[in-house]
């Protein structure tokens, strides 16, 4: 079975649309996490830095997990 050009374009368009939807979902999640840190009242800058570091570590862990999954 051979796929014609029209079918390839439609599949590509559908794939890109789904990819964009997923990217929006991911960005909304991380934006909310940053917003939660932003809205919190901190007694000093050190406490803010700790929360930012925790967020960066969570992001790094997620990136590493996805990297491992894509390499399998």
PyMOL Python script that loads the backbone (N, CA, C, O; Angstrom):
from pymol import cmd

cmd.read_pdbstr("""\
ATOM      1  N   UNK A   1       0.833  -1.179   0.000  1.00  0.00           N
ATOM      2  CA  UNK A   1       0.000   0.000   0.000  1.00  0.00           C
ATOM      3  C   UNK A   1       0.874   1.237   0.000  1.00  0.00           C
ATOM      4  O   UNK A   1       1.776   1.370   0.826  1.00  0.00           O
ATOM      5  N   UNK A   2       0.612   2.115  -0.901  1.00  0.00           N
ATOM      6  CA  UNK A   2       1.406   3.323  -1.030  1.00  0.00           C
ATOM      7  C   UNK A   2       0.590   4.519  -0.536  1.00  0.00           C
ATOM      8  O   UNK A   2      -0.613   4.608  -0.785  1.00  0.00           O
ATOM      9  N   UNK A   3       1.253   5.426   0.159  1.00  0.00           N
ATOM     10  CA  UNK A   3       0.589   6.615   0.680  1.00  0.00           C
ATOM     11  C   UNK A   3       0.849   7.767  -0.289  1.00  0.00           C
ATOM     12  O   UNK A   3       1.994   8.052  -0.638  1.00  0.00           O
ATOM     13  N   UNK A   4      -0.214   8.416  -0.711  1.00  0.00           N
ATOM     14  CA  UNK A   4      -0.050   9.522  -1.648  1.00  0.00           C
ATOM     15  C   UNK A   4       0.342  10.800  -0.903  1.00  0.00           C
ATOM     16  O   UNK A   4       0.281  10.859   0.325  1.00  0.00           O
ATOM     17  N   UNK A   5       0.742  11.810  -1.657  1.00  0.00           N
ATOM     18  CA  UNK A   5       1.221  13.069  -1.085  1.00  0.00           C
ATOM     19  C   UNK A   5       0.160  13.766  -0.235  1.00  0.00           C
ATOM     20  O   UNK A   5       0.463  14.333   0.814  1.00  0.00           O
ATOM     21  N   UNK A   6      -1.059  13.717  -0.693  1.00  0.00           N
ATOM     22  CA  UNK A   6      -2.142  14.368   0.055  1.00  0.00           C
ATOM     23  C   UNK A   6      -2.286  13.742   1.438  1.00  0.00           C
ATOM     24  O   UNK A   6      -2.436  14.448   2.436  1.00  0.00           O
ATOM     25  N   UNK A   7      -2.239  12.435   1.488  1.00  0.00           N
ATOM     26  CA  UNK A   7      -2.345  11.719   2.755  1.00  0.00           C
ATOM     27  C   UNK A   7      -1.167  12.065   3.669  1.00  0.00           C
ATOM     28  O   UNK A   7      -1.351  12.243   4.873  1.00  0.00           O
ATOM     29  N   UNK A   8       0.018  12.160   3.117  1.00  0.00           N
ATOM     30  CA  UNK A   8       1.210  12.509   3.895  1.00  0.00           C
ATOM     31  C   UNK A   8       1.050  13.908   4.482  1.00  0.00           C
ATOM     32  O   UNK A   8       1.341  14.123   5.659  1.00  0.00           O
ATOM     33  N   UNK A   9       0.592  14.854   3.674  1.00  0.00           N
ATOM     34  CA  UNK A   9       0.391  16.228   4.160  1.00  0.00           C
ATOM     35  C   UNK A   9      -0.648  16.261   5.275  1.00  0.00           C
ATOM     36  O   UNK A   9      -0.454  16.952   6.276  1.00  0.00           O
ATOM     37  N   UNK A  10      -1.734  15.534   5.121  1.00  0.00           N
ATOM     38  CA  UNK A  10      -2.779  15.500   6.134  1.00  0.00           C
ATOM     39  C   UNK A  10      -2.266  14.887   7.435  1.00  0.00           C
ATOM     40  O   UNK A  10      -2.540  15.393   8.524  1.00  0.00           O
ATOM     41  N   UNK A  11      -1.524  13.801   7.307  1.00  0.00           N
ATOM     42  CA  UNK A  11      -0.951  13.171   8.499  1.00  0.00           C
ATOM     43  C   UNK A  11       0.051  14.089   9.196  1.00  0.00           C
ATOM     44  O   UNK A  11       0.069  14.187  10.423  1.00  0.00           O
ATOM     45  N   UNK A  12       0.871  14.748   8.411  1.00  0.00           N
ATOM     46  CA  UNK A  12       1.858  15.679   8.964  1.00  0.00           C
ATOM     47  C   UNK A  12       1.150  16.827   9.681  1.00  0.00           C
ATOM     48  O   UNK A  12       1.542  17.215  10.781  1.00  0.00           O
ATOM     49  N   UNK A  13       0.116  17.361   9.057  1.00  0.00           N
ATOM     50  CA  UNK A  13      -0.639  18.465   9.657  1.00  0.00           C
ATOM     51  C   UNK A  13      -1.289  18.025  10.971  1.00  0.00           C
ATOM     52  O   UNK A  13      -1.252  18.753  11.964  1.00  0.00           O
ATOM     53  N   UNK A  14      -1.880  16.839  10.969  1.00  0.00           N
ATOM     54  CA  UNK A  14      -2.516  16.308  12.171  1.00  0.00           C
ATOM     55  C   UNK A  14      -1.482  16.079  13.271  1.00  0.00           C
ATOM     56  O   UNK A  14      -1.722  16.401  14.435  1.00  0.00           O
ATOM     57  N   UNK A  15      -0.349  15.531  12.901  1.00  0.00           N
ATOM     58  CA  UNK A  15       0.728  15.291  13.856  1.00  0.00           C
ATOM     59  C   UNK A  15       1.210  16.601  14.468  1.00  0.00           C
ATOM     60  O   UNK A  15       1.366  16.694  15.686  1.00  0.00           O
ATOM     61  N   UNK A  16       1.446  17.607  13.643  1.00  0.00           N
ATOM     62  CA  UNK A  16       1.924  18.902  14.129  1.00  0.00           C
ATOM     63  C   UNK A  16       0.889  19.570  15.031  1.00  0.00           C
ATOM     64  O   UNK A  16       1.246  20.209  16.021  1.00  0.00           O
ATOM     65  N   UNK A  17      -0.383  19.425  14.693  1.00  0.00           N
ATOM     66  CA  UNK A  17      -1.440  19.983  15.516  1.00  0.00           C
ATOM     67  C   UNK A  17      -1.441  19.328  16.898  1.00  0.00           C
ATOM     68  O   UNK A  17      -1.525  20.019  17.913  1.00  0.00           O
ATOM     69  N   UNK A  18      -1.349  18.013  16.935  1.00  0.00           N
ATOM     70  CA  UNK A  18      -1.316  17.301  18.216  1.00  0.00           C
ATOM     71  C   UNK A  18      -0.060  17.652  19.012  1.00  0.00           C
ATOM     72  O   UNK A  18      -0.113  17.792  20.234  1.00  0.00           O
ATOM     73  N   UNK A  19       1.046  17.790  18.331  1.00  0.00           N
ATOM     74  CA  UNK A  19       2.294  18.170  18.983  1.00  0.00           C
ATOM     75  C   UNK A  19       2.169  19.559  19.605  1.00  0.00           C
ATOM     76  O   UNK A  19       2.611  19.780  20.732  1.00  0.00           O
ATOM     77  N   UNK A  20       1.571  20.484  18.876  1.00  0.00           N
ATOM     78  CA  UNK A  20       1.368  21.841  19.390  1.00  0.00           C
ATOM     79  C   UNK A  20       0.426  21.854  20.590  1.00  0.00           C
ATOM     80  O   UNK A  20       0.654  22.592  21.549  1.00  0.00           O
ATOM     81  N   UNK A  21      -0.622  21.046  20.543  1.00  0.00           N
ATOM     82  CA  UNK A  21      -1.539  20.962  21.680  1.00  0.00           C
ATOM     83  C   UNK A  21      -0.823  20.446  22.919  1.00  0.00           C
ATOM     84  O   UNK A  21      -1.026  20.955  24.022  1.00  0.00           O
ATOM     85  N   UNK A  22       0.007  19.446  22.733  1.00  0.00           N
ATOM     86  CA  UNK A  22       0.755  18.875  23.853  1.00  0.00           C
ATOM     87  C   UNK A  22       1.744  19.893  24.416  1.00  0.00           C
ATOM     88  O   UNK A  22       1.913  20.002  25.630  1.00  0.00           O
ATOM     89  N   UNK A  23       2.390  20.629  23.528  1.00  0.00           N
ATOM     90  CA  UNK A  23       3.344  21.653  23.968  1.00  0.00           C
ATOM     91  C   UNK A  23       2.629  22.730  24.783  1.00  0.00           C
ATOM     92  O   UNK A  23       3.154  23.182  25.801  1.00  0.00           O
ATOM     93  N   UNK A  24       1.455  23.141  24.355  1.00  0.00           N
ATOM     94  CA  UNK A  24       0.672  24.134  25.097  1.00  0.00           C
ATOM     95  C   UNK A  24       0.339  23.602  26.484  1.00  0.00           C
ATOM     96  O   UNK A  24       0.463  24.321  27.475  1.00  0.00           O
ATOM     97  N   UNK A  25      -0.078  22.361  26.554  1.00  0.00           N
ATOM     98  CA  UNK A  25      -0.419  21.731  27.827  1.00  0.00           C
ATOM     99  C   UNK A  25       0.785  21.720  28.773  1.00  0.00           C
ATOM    100  O   UNK A  25       0.656  22.020  29.960  1.00  0.00           O
ATOM    101  N   UNK A  26       1.933  21.377  28.242  1.00  0.00           N
ATOM    102  CA  UNK A  26       3.159  21.327  29.048  1.00  0.00           C
ATOM    103  C   UNK A  26       3.557  22.709  29.520  1.00  0.00           C
ATOM    104  O   UNK A  26       3.914  22.890  30.684  1.00  0.00           O
ATOM    105  N   UNK A  27       3.499  23.687  28.629  1.00  0.00           N
ATOM    106  CA  UNK A  27       3.865  25.046  29.010  1.00  0.00           C
ATOM    107  C   UNK A  27       2.914  25.620  30.051  1.00  0.00           C
ATOM    108  O   UNK A  27       3.344  26.344  30.949  1.00  0.00           O
ATOM    109  N   UNK A  28       1.638  25.308  29.940  1.00  0.00           N
ATOM    110  CA  UNK A  28       0.678  25.769  30.941  1.00  0.00           C
ATOM    111  C   UNK A  28       1.008  25.182  32.309  1.00  0.00           C
ATOM    112  O   UNK A  28       0.924  25.873  33.325  1.00  0.00           O
ATOM    113  N   UNK A  29       1.382  23.914  32.331  1.00  0.00           N
ATOM    114  CA  UNK A  29       1.739  23.266  33.592  1.00  0.00           C
ATOM    115  C   UNK A  29       2.932  23.964  34.252  1.00  0.00           C
ATOM    116  O   UNK A  29       2.861  24.327  35.427  1.00  0.00           O
ATOM    117  N   UNK A  30       4.016  24.153  33.515  1.00  0.00           N
ATOM    118  CA  UNK A  30       5.215  24.754  34.094  1.00  0.00           C
ATOM    119  C   UNK A  30       4.999  26.225  34.420  1.00  0.00           C
ATOM    120  O   UNK A  30       5.568  26.734  35.385  1.00  0.00           O
ATOM    121  N   UNK A  31       4.179  26.916  33.623  1.00  0.00           N
ATOM    122  CA  UNK A  31       3.858  28.312  33.930  1.00  0.00           C
ATOM    123  C   UNK A  31       3.123  28.390  35.259  1.00  0.00           C
ATOM    124  O   UNK A  31       3.392  29.281  36.065  1.00  0.00           O
ATOM    125  N   UNK A  32       2.207  27.476  35.491  1.00  0.00           N
ATOM    126  CA  UNK A  32       1.473  27.439  36.758  1.00  0.00           C
ATOM    127  C   UNK A  32       2.424  27.183  37.921  1.00  0.00           C
ATOM    128  O   UNK A  32       2.285  27.794  38.981  1.00  0.00           O
ATOM    129  N   UNK A  33       3.372  26.301  37.734  1.00  0.00           N
ATOM    130  CA  UNK A  33       4.351  26.032  38.783  1.00  0.00           C
ATOM    131  C   UNK A  33       5.162  27.292  39.107  1.00  0.00           C
ATOM    132  O   UNK A  33       5.402  27.593  40.276  1.00  0.00           O
ATOM    133  N   UNK A  34       5.576  28.018  38.082  1.00  0.00           N
ATOM    134  CA  UNK A  34       6.332  29.259  38.290  1.00  0.00           C
ATOM    135  C   UNK A  34       5.446  30.312  38.942  1.00  0.00           C
ATOM    136  O   UNK A  34       5.888  31.045  39.827  1.00  0.00           O
ATOM    137  N   UNK A  35       4.212  30.382  38.506  1.00  0.00           N
ATOM    138  CA  UNK A  35       3.271  31.347  39.082  1.00  0.00           C
ATOM    139  C   UNK A  35       3.053  31.068  40.572  1.00  0.00           C
ATOM    140  O   UNK A  35       2.956  32.005  41.364  1.00  0.00           O
ATOM    141  N   UNK A  36       2.975  29.804  40.958  1.00  0.00           N
ATOM    142  CA  UNK A  36       2.821  29.454  42.371  1.00  0.00           C
ATOM    143  C   UNK A  36       4.004  29.963  43.192  1.00  0.00           C
ATOM    144  O   UNK A  36       3.826  30.470  44.299  1.00  0.00           O
ATOM    145  N   UNK A  37       5.191  29.827  42.652  1.00  0.00           N
ATOM    146  CA  UNK A  37       6.387  30.333  43.339  1.00  0.00           C
ATOM    147  C   UNK A  37       6.342  31.854  43.404  1.00  0.00           C
ATOM    148  O   UNK A  37       6.664  32.446  44.435  1.00  0.00           O
ATOM    149  N   UNK A  38       5.946  32.481  42.310  1.00  0.00           N
ATOM    150  CA  UNK A  38       5.889  33.941  42.235  1.00  0.00           C
ATOM    151  C   UNK A  38       4.904  34.519  43.252  1.00  0.00           C
ATOM    152  O   UNK A  38       5.186  35.543  43.875  1.00  0.00           O
ATOM    153  N   UNK A  39       3.753  33.867  43.422  1.00  0.00           N
ATOM    154  CA  UNK A  39       2.705  34.386  44.312  1.00  0.00           C
ATOM    155  C   UNK A  39       3.005  34.172  45.791  1.00  0.00           C
ATOM    156  O   UNK A  39       2.439  34.850  46.649  1.00  0.00           O
ATOM    157  N   UNK A  40       3.884  33.242  46.082  1.00  0.00           N
ATOM    158  CA  UNK A  40       4.202  32.930  47.465  1.00  0.00           C
ATOM    159  C   UNK A  40       4.993  34.080  48.095  1.00  0.00           C
ATOM    160  O   UNK A  40       5.828  34.706  47.442  1.00  0.00           O
ATOM    161  N   UNK A  41       4.720  34.341  49.352  1.00  0.00           N
ATOM    162  CA  UNK A  41       5.432  35.401  50.078  1.00  0.00           C
ATOM    163  C   UNK A  41       6.666  34.802  50.746  1.00  0.00           C
ATOM    164  O   UNK A  41       6.568  33.858  51.529  1.00  0.00           O
ATOM    165  N   UNK A  42       7.811  35.360  50.429  1.00  0.00           N
ATOM    166  CA  UNK A  42       9.075  34.854  50.965  1.00  0.00           C
ATOM    167  C   UNK A  42       9.655  35.861  51.945  1.00  0.00           C
ATOM    168  O   UNK A  42       9.611  37.070  51.717  1.00  0.00           O
ATOM    169  N   UNK A  43      10.200  35.343  53.037  1.00  0.00           N
ATOM    170  CA  UNK A  43      10.816  36.209  54.035  1.00  0.00           C
ATOM    171  C   UNK A  43      12.148  36.774  53.551  1.00  0.00           C
ATOM    172  O   UNK A  43      12.546  37.878  53.924  1.00  0.00           O
ATOM    173  N   UNK A  44      12.825  35.996  52.715  1.00  0.00           N
ATOM    174  CA  UNK A  44      14.103  36.464  52.193  1.00  0.00           C
ATOM    175  C   UNK A  44      14.351  35.831  50.822  1.00  0.00           C
ATOM    176  O   UNK A  44      13.626  34.931  50.396  1.00  0.00           O
ATOM    177  N   UNK A  45      15.359  36.306  50.162  1.00  0.00           N
ATOM    178  CA  UNK A  45      15.660  35.822  48.812  1.00  0.00           C
ATOM    179  C   UNK A  45      16.152  34.379  48.824  1.00  0.00           C
ATOM    180  O   UNK A  45      15.993  33.659  47.838  1.00  0.00           O
ATOM    181  N   UNK A  46      16.740  33.962  49.920  1.00  0.00           N
ATOM    182  CA  UNK A  46      17.230  32.594  50.035  1.00  0.00           C
ATOM    183  C   UNK A  46      16.110  31.569  49.906  1.00  0.00           C
ATOM    184  O   UNK A  46      16.280  30.534  49.263  1.00  0.00           O
ATOM    185  N   UNK A  47      14.962  31.861  50.522  1.00  0.00           N
ATOM    186  CA  UNK A  47      13.819  30.953  50.439  1.00  0.00           C
ATOM    187  C   UNK A  47      13.310  30.859  49.001  1.00  0.00           C
ATOM    188  O   UNK A  47      12.953  29.781  48.524  1.00  0.00           O
ATOM    189  N   UNK A  48      13.284  32.002  48.324  1.00  0.00           N
ATOM    190  CA  UNK A  48      12.879  32.013  46.914  1.00  0.00           C
ATOM    191  C   UNK A  48      13.848  31.188  46.075  1.00  0.00           C
ATOM    192  O   UNK A  48      13.429  30.414  45.215  1.00  0.00           O
ATOM    193  N   UNK A  49      15.132  31.354  46.326  1.00  0.00           N
ATOM    194  CA  UNK A  49      16.133  30.607  45.576  1.00  0.00           C
ATOM    195  C   UNK A  49      15.988  29.101  45.790  1.00  0.00           C
ATOM    196  O   UNK A  49      16.189  28.320  44.861  1.00  0.00           O
ATOM    197  N   UNK A  50      15.644  28.699  46.997  1.00  0.00           N
ATOM    198  CA  UNK A  50      15.460  27.277  47.277  1.00  0.00           C
ATOM    199  C   UNK A  50      14.298  26.728  46.454  1.00  0.00           C
ATOM    200  O   UNK A  50      14.413  25.657  45.859  1.00  0.00           O
ATOM    201  N   UNK A  51      13.178  27.454  46.414  1.00  0.00           N
ATOM    202  CA  UNK A  51      12.042  26.991  45.637  1.00  0.00           C
ATOM    203  C   UNK A  51      12.339  26.969  44.139  1.00  0.00           C
ATOM    204  O   UNK A  51      11.902  26.062  43.430  1.00  0.00           O
ATOM    205  N   UNK A  52      13.076  27.962  43.661  1.00  0.00           N
ATOM    206  CA  UNK A  52      13.448  27.966  42.248  1.00  0.00           C
ATOM    207  C   UNK A  52      14.373  26.799  41.925  1.00  0.00           C
ATOM    208  O   UNK A  52      14.250  26.180  40.868  1.00  0.00           O
ATOM    209  N   UNK A  53      15.296  26.499  42.831  1.00  0.00           N
ATOM    210  CA  UNK A  53      16.202  25.373  42.622  1.00  0.00           C
ATOM    211  C   UNK A  53      15.418  24.060  42.595  1.00  0.00           C
ATOM    212  O   UNK A  53      15.698  23.190  41.770  1.00  0.00           O
ATOM    213  N   UNK A  54      14.437  23.911  43.492  1.00  0.00           N
ATOM    214  CA  UNK A  54      13.607  22.703  43.503  1.00  0.00           C
ATOM    215  C   UNK A  54      12.857  22.551  42.179  1.00  0.00           C
ATOM    216  O   UNK A  54      12.762  21.449  41.640  1.00  0.00           O
ATOM    217  N   UNK A  55      12.327  23.657  41.659  1.00  0.00           N
ATOM    218  CA  UNK A  55      11.620  23.620  40.375  1.00  0.00           C
ATOM    219  C   UNK A  55      12.568  23.209  39.253  1.00  0.00           C
ATOM    220  O   UNK A  55      12.215  22.389  38.406  1.00  0.00           O
ATOM    221  N   UNK A  56      13.767  23.778  39.248  1.00  0.00           N
ATOM    222  CA  UNK A  56      14.748  23.430  38.216  1.00  0.00           C
ATOM    223  C   UNK A  56      15.130  21.954  38.312  1.00  0.00           C
ATOM    224  O   UNK A  56      15.310  21.296  37.287  1.00  0.00           O
ATOM    225  N   UNK A  57      15.253  21.432  39.518  1.00  0.00           N
ATOM    226  CA  UNK A  57      15.577  20.013  39.696  1.00  0.00           C
ATOM    227  C   UNK A  57      14.448  19.127  39.177  1.00  0.00           C
ATOM    228  O   UNK A  57      14.703  18.103  38.543  1.00  0.00           O
ATOM    229  N   UNK A  58      13.202  19.516  39.442  1.00  0.00           N
ATOM    230  CA  UNK A  58      12.065  18.748  38.927  1.00  0.00           C
ATOM    231  C   UNK A  58      12.063  18.758  37.399  1.00  0.00           C
ATOM    232  O   UNK A  58      11.799  17.736  36.765  1.00  0.00           O
ATOM    233  N   UNK A  59      12.358  19.910  36.818  1.00  0.00           N
ATOM    234  CA  UNK A  59      12.402  20.007  35.360  1.00  0.00           C
ATOM    235  C   UNK A  59      13.537  19.152  34.801  1.00  0.00           C
ATOM    236  O   UNK A  59      13.365  18.467  33.793  1.00  0.00           O
ATOM    237  N   UNK A  60      14.677  19.193  35.448  1.00  0.00           N
ATOM    238  CA  UNK A  60      15.824  18.388  35.014  1.00  0.00           C
ATOM    239  C   UNK A  60      15.505  16.901  35.103  1.00  0.00           C
ATOM    240  O   UNK A  60      15.831  16.137  34.194  1.00  0.00           O
ATOM    241  N   UNK A  61      14.871  16.492  36.194  1.00  0.00           N
ATOM    242  CA  UNK A  61      14.483  15.085  36.340  1.00  0.00           C
ATOM    243  C   UNK A  61      13.532  14.662  35.225  1.00  0.00           C
ATOM    244  O   UNK A  61      13.665  13.571  34.669  1.00  0.00           O
ATOM    245  N   UNK A  62      12.590  15.515  34.904  1.00  0.00           N
ATOM    246  CA  UNK A  62      11.627  15.189  33.840  1.00  0.00           C
ATOM    247  C   UNK A  62      12.341  15.096  32.493  1.00  0.00           C
ATOM    248  O   UNK A  62      12.054  14.194  31.706  1.00  0.00           O
ATOM    249  N   UNK A  63      13.243  15.991  32.225  1.00  0.00           N
ATOM    250  CA  UNK A  63      14.006  15.972  30.965  1.00  0.00           C
ATOM    251  C   UNK A  63      14.813  14.683  30.871  1.00  0.00           C
ATOM    252  O   UNK A  63      14.827  14.025  29.830  1.00  0.00           O
ATOM    253  N   UNK A  64      15.481  14.330  31.957  1.00  0.00           N
ATOM    254  CA  UNK A  64      16.290  13.101  31.958  1.00  0.00           C
ATOM    255  C   UNK A  64      15.427  11.866  31.735  1.00  0.00           C
ATOM    256  O   UNK A  64      15.814  10.963  30.993  1.00  0.00           O
ATOM    257  N   UNK A  65      14.271  11.820  32.367  1.00  0.00           N
ATOM    258  CA  UNK A  65      13.362  10.699  32.184  1.00  0.00           C
ATOM    259  C   UNK A  65      12.905  10.598  30.727  1.00  0.00           C
ATOM    260  O   UNK A  65      12.899   9.511  30.151  1.00  0.00           O
ATOM    261  N   UNK A  66      12.527  11.719  30.139  1.00  0.00           N
ATOM    262  CA  UNK A  66      12.094  11.714  28.741  1.00  0.00           C
ATOM    263  C   UNK A  66      13.233  11.337  27.803  1.00  0.00           C
ATOM    264  O   UNK A  66      13.026  10.636  26.812  1.00  0.00           O
ATOM    265  N   UNK A  67      14.440  11.806  28.121  1.00  0.00           N
ATOM    266  CA  UNK A  67      15.611  11.430  27.317  1.00  0.00           C
ATOM    267  C   UNK A  67      15.803   9.923  27.321  1.00  0.00           C
ATOM    268  O   UNK A  67      16.035   9.318  26.274  1.00  0.00           O
ATOM    269  N   UNK A  68      15.708   9.315  28.500  1.00  0.00           N
ATOM    270  CA  UNK A  68      15.871   7.859  28.602  1.00  0.00           C
ATOM    271  C   UNK A  68      14.782   7.140  27.830  1.00  0.00           C
ATOM    272  O   UNK A  68      15.056   6.142  27.163  1.00  0.00           O
ATOM    273  N   UNK A  69      13.567   7.622  27.907  1.00  0.00           N
ATOM    274  CA  UNK A  69      12.446   6.987  27.211  1.00  0.00           C
ATOM    275  C   UNK A  69      12.609   7.063  25.693  1.00  0.00           C
ATOM    276  O   UNK A  69      12.256   6.120  24.985  1.00  0.00           O
ATOM    277  N   UNK A  70      13.138   8.175  25.193  1.00  0.00           N
ATOM    278  CA  UNK A  70      13.269   8.328  23.754  1.00  0.00           C
ATOM    279  C   UNK A  70      14.450   7.549  23.190  1.00  0.00           C
ATOM    280  O   UNK A  70      14.495   7.269  21.992  1.00  0.00           O
ATOM    281  N   UNK A  71      15.398   7.199  24.040  1.00  0.00           N
ATOM    282  CA  UNK A  71      16.570   6.464  23.573  1.00  0.00           C
ATOM    283  C   UNK A  71      16.355   4.954  23.569  1.00  0.00           C
ATOM    284  O   UNK A  71      17.185   4.206  23.053  1.00  0.00           O
ATOM    285  N   UNK A  72      15.249   4.512  24.142  1.00  0.00           N
ATOM    286  CA  UNK A  72      14.992   3.065  24.201  1.00  0.00           C
ATOM    287  C   UNK A  72      14.401   2.566  22.923  1.00  0.00           C
ATOM    288  O   UNK A  72      14.121   1.374  22.796  1.00  0.00           O
TER     289      UNK A  72
END
""", "prot")
cmd.dss("prot")
cmd.show_as("cartoon", "prot")
cmd.util.cbc("prot")
cmd.orient("prot")
